[in-house]
Amino acid sequence: MFILQEIQTNGSQTALLPAATYTDPNEAESNYHARLAAAAISSVEVHTVMLHDEHGNVIEKKFYEHLAE
């Protein structure tokens, strides 16, 4: 099983979006990259996307920081 999680942080507020689960690894990875594409251009200060298995092993993880300069 593959679990896709997204975390969004603005200021001192962090939201953990509902997880999506997949049995097909290609479908899981495709959705991981789709969420990363959205995170790359979002206005969320710290936008994290993680793909892991049912044992908690991280398969892929990336974050974008969109901090005010």
LOTILO-767938 format. One record per residue (C-alpha): x, y, z; residue in one letter. Coordinates in pm, whole numbers, padded with zeros to 5 digits, always signed. Layout:
N
XYZa;...
This chain:
69
+00000+00000+00000m;+00112+00354-00076f;+00002+00657+00126i;+00018+01010-00008l;+00016+01297+00243q;+00024+01670+00203e;+00118+01920+00474i;+00060+02294+00442q;+00205+02549+00684t;+00131+02923+00694n;+00271+03116+00986g;+00206+02909+01298s;-00081+02712+01144q;-00017+02367+00997t;-00279+02160+00818a;-00247+01791+00737l;-00471+01720+00440l;-00660+01388+00423p;-00434+01106+00309a;-00492+00920-00017a;-00406+00550-00045t;-00310+00350-00352y;-00228-00011-00428t;-00072+00060-00768d;+00277+00211-00736p;+00257+00393-01069n;-00073+00556-00978e;+00070+00658-00640a;+00378+00814-00798e;+00174+00992-01064s;-00046+01152-00798n;+00261+01240-00591y;+00404+01436-00884h;+00068+01600-00959a;+00049+01731-00603r;+00410+01849-00622l;+00326+02045-00937a;+00054+02229-00747a;+00279+02281-00443a;+00552+02435-00658a;+00331+02730-00752i;+00113+02755-00442s;+00105+03052-00207s;+00140+02825+00097v;+00454+02922+00291e;+00578+02564+00340v;+00409+02304+00121h;+00518+01941+00171t;+00418+01626-00017v;+00517+01279+00105m;+00471+00930-00034l;+00527+00642+00208h;+00429+00282+00262d;+00203+00132+00528e;+00507+00080+00754h;+00593+00449+00749g;+00894+00413+00521n;+00930+00731+00317v;+00947+00657-00055i;+00959+01018-00174e;+00935+01355-00001k;+00975+01710-00123k;+00879+02053+00006f;+00861+02403-00133y;+00914+02719+00074e;+00741+03032-00047h;+00861+03277+00216l;+00830+03654+00195a;+01158+03819+00109e;
